Amino acid sequence: MNFLKNLFAKPDPQAKMKEYKRGLDKTVRDLDKERNKLLKDEKRLVVEMKKMAKADQIDSVKIMAKDLVRTRKYAQKFYRMKAQVQAVSLRLQTVQGTNQMMRCMGGVTKAMQGMNAQMNIQGMQNIMKEFERQNEMMGMKEEMMGDAIDDVMDDEGVEEEETAEEISKIMDEVGLEFKAK
């Protein structure tokens, strides 16, 4: 039954990405192991070449030198392969990040569509018209209150003038003495 399910099941892209990432990481580790083996062989060859040179076996030294050069070239190739595999891994991570961002943007789009569907444009227009009408009424009431207050204040202004006149009369009568003092 699992065989049929696996046969017709659509592979999960996230699981595939993780699997590929693990494979690439394993490849990088294997390349490092092989390169380290080559570096050990290089050191061993150098030591043996020195021994052979001391023993005056020039032919053997020439053969080992060729082997040493090949070993160094292979080590350089392993460096390049490791860099290429890491570049592929980085691209894979970039694709994974882009995919995640795309899914998030899809969710945001759905949320925005839901909010747009819930908005009642006609209702908002009616509310704005009612607000404008109430605002105008409030402005007119405020203007009427301002006029009424101004009228009351004008009466106080007349009272203040009359009060000032009375004070002035009294001061005039008594003022001669007040001014003199």
C-alpha positions in Angstrom: 0.0 0.0 0.0 2.8 2.4 0.8 4.4 1.6 -2.5 1.2 2.8 -4.3 1.0 5.8 -2.1 4.6 6.7 -2.8 4.2 6.0 -6.5 1.3 8.5 -6.9 2.1 10.9 -4.1 3.4 14.3 -5.0 6.8 14.8 -3.5 7.0 17.6 -0.8 9.4 20.3 -2.2 10.6 21.2 1.3 11.5 17.6 2.1 13.3 17.3 -1.3 15.2 20.5 -0.6 16.4 19.2 2.8 17.4 15.9 1.3 19.4 17.7 -1.4 21.0 20.0 1.2 22.0 16.9 3.3 23.5 15.3 0.2 25.5 18.4 -0.7 26.8 18.7 2.8 27.9 15.0 2.8 29.6 15.6 -0.5 31.6 18.5 0.9 32.6 16.4 3.9 33.7 13.6 1.6 35.7 16.0 -0.6 37.5 17.4 2.5 38.4 13.9 3.6 39.8 13.0 0.2 41.8 16.3 0.1 43.2 15.7 3.6 44.3 12.2 2.5 46.0 13.8 -0.5 47.8 16.3 1.7 49.0 13.5 4.0 50.2 11.6 0.9 52.0 14.8 -0.3 53.9 15.1 3.1 54.7 11.4 3.0 56.0 11.7 -0.6 58.2 14.7 0.4 59.7 12.7 3.2 60.4 9.7 1.0 61.9 11.9 -1.7 64.3 13.3 0.8 65.3 9.8 1.8 65.8 8.7 -1.8 67.8 11.8 -2.6 70.1 11.0 0.4 70.4 7.5 -0.9 71.3 8.9 -4.3 68.4 7.2 -6.2 67.6 10.0 -8.6 65.3 7.9 -10.9 63.0 7.2 -7.9 63.1 10.8 -6.9 62.0 11.9 -10.4 59.1 9.4 -10.3 58.0 10.6 -6.9 58.3 14.2 -8.0 55.8 13.5 -10.8 53.5 11.8 -8.3 53.9 14.8 -6.0 52.9 17.2 -8.7 49.9 15.1 -9.6 48.9 14.9 -5.9 49.0 18.7 -5.6 47.0 19.1 -8.7 44.3 16.7 -7.4 44.3 18.6 -4.1 43.6 21.8 -6.0 40.9 20.1 -8.0 39.2 19.0 -4.7 39.4 22.6 -3.5 37.6 23.7 -6.7 35.0 20.9 -6.5 34.3 21.8 -2.8 33.8 25.5 -3.8 31.4 24.5 -6.6 29.4 22.2 -4.4 29.1 24.9 -1.8 28.0 27.3 -4.5 25.2 24.9 -5.5 24.2 24.6 -1.8 24.1 28.4 -1.6 21.9 28.6 -4.7 19.6 25.9 -3.2 19.3 27.9 0.0 18.5 31.0 -2.0 15.8 29.2 -3.9 14.4 27.9 -0.6 14.3 31.4 0.8 12.6 32.8 -2.3 10.0 30.0 -2.1 9.3 30.8 1.5 8.9 34.5 0.7 6.6 33.7 -2.2 4.4 31.6 0.2 4.3 34.4 2.7 3.3 36.9 0.1 0.6 34.6 -1.1 -0.8 34.5 2.5 -0.7 38.3 2.7 -2.5 38.5 -0.6 -5.3 36.3 0.7 -5.6 38.3 3.8 -5.8 41.6 1.8 -8.4 40.0 -0.4 -10.4 39.1 2.7 -10.2 42.6 4.1 -11.2 44.1 0.7 -14.2 41.7 0.6 -15.3 42.8 4.1 -15.1 46.5 3.3 -18.4 48.1 2.4 -17.6 51.0 0.2 -21.2 52.2 0.0 -21.5 52.1 3.8 -18.3 54.0 4.2 -19.5 56.7 1.8 -22.8 57.0 3.7 -20.8 57.3 7.0 -18.6 60.0 5.5 -21.7 62.0 4.2 -23.3 61.8 7.6 -20.1 62.9 9.3 -19.8 65.9 6.9 -23.5 66.8 7.6 -23.0 66.5 11.4 -19.8 68.5 11.1 -21.6 71.3 9.3 -24.4 71.3 11.9 -21.8 71.5 14.7 -20.1 74.4 12.9 -23.4 76.3 12.7 -24.2 75.7 16.3 -20.7 76.8 17.3 -21.1 80.0 15.3 -24.5 80.7 17.0 -23.0 80.1 20.4 -20.1 82.4 19.5 -22.5 85.1 18.5 -24.5 84.7 21.7 -21.4 84.9 23.8 -20.3 88.0 21.9 -23.6 89.6 22.6 -23.3 88.8 26.3 -19.8 90.1 26.4 -20.8 93.3 24.7 -23.3 94.0 27.5 -20.5 93.5 30.0 -18.4 95.9 27.9 -21.1 98.5 28.3 -21.3 97.8 32.0 -17.5 98.1 32.3 -17.7 101.5 30.5 -20.5 102.7 32.9 -18.5 101.4 35.8 -15.4 103.2 34.6 -17.4 106.4 34.2 -18.8 106.2 37.7 -15.4 105.6 39.1 -14.1 108.5 37.2 -16.9 110.8 38.5 -16.2 109.7 42.1 -12.5 110.2 41.6 -13.2 113.6 40.1 -15.2 114.6 43.1 -12.8 113.1 45.5 -10.0 113.2 43.1 -8.9 116.6 43.8 -8.0 115.5 47.2 -6.6 112.1 45.9 -4.6 113.8 43.2 -3.3 116.2 45.7 -2.2 113.5 48.1 
